[in-house]
Amino acid sequence: MDQALLRSYFSTIYELPTANGPLRASLDGEIVQDQSLLPELLNRKFAVLTAYNPRSMLIPRRVNDQRHMVLRDLLILGCYRVEPCVGSEAEPEGVWREPAWLVHGMDRDEAISFGRVFRQNTVVFAQNGRPELIITDPTADDIGRTFQGNWRVRA
């Protein structure tokens, strides 16, 4: 995995839905010794999946939107509770924003499978307060290779 791309993935800010409004978090935080200090959502098991821009190829918005809705429909048919979320650049002047789905209770192997089907470089999987960035594209690295992250709650 290209190191610049990996750093970009870790610094991506995810706007995750909660009952108290959006929670902004990234995977580039310090090691958390006491997971109970994290917001409740970050201690649950979930995946963040998208169908946008397969293998980092820019494709027309209409096509991205269609792929994204197919992903949602497949997740719902699989009996998952999904909520919209967004990943964006950490830099304030950044213009990159990519819609994604927060998939509650999804197992790691199934998250990898969805990432492969939709040709994503990586997926985010979290469990017990520990987020992982998992390779799902064989041209990027070995499928299933994991880069452990740490939650960083953003203002």
ABEGO torsion letter per residue (X at the ends): XBAAAAAAAAABBBBBBBAAEBBBBBAABBBBABAAABBAAAABBBBBBBABGBGGBBBBAAAAAAAAAAAAAAAAAAGBBBBBBBBBBABAABABBBBBBBBBGBBAAAAAAAAAAAGBABBBBBBGGBBBBBBABAAABBBGBBBBBBBBBBX
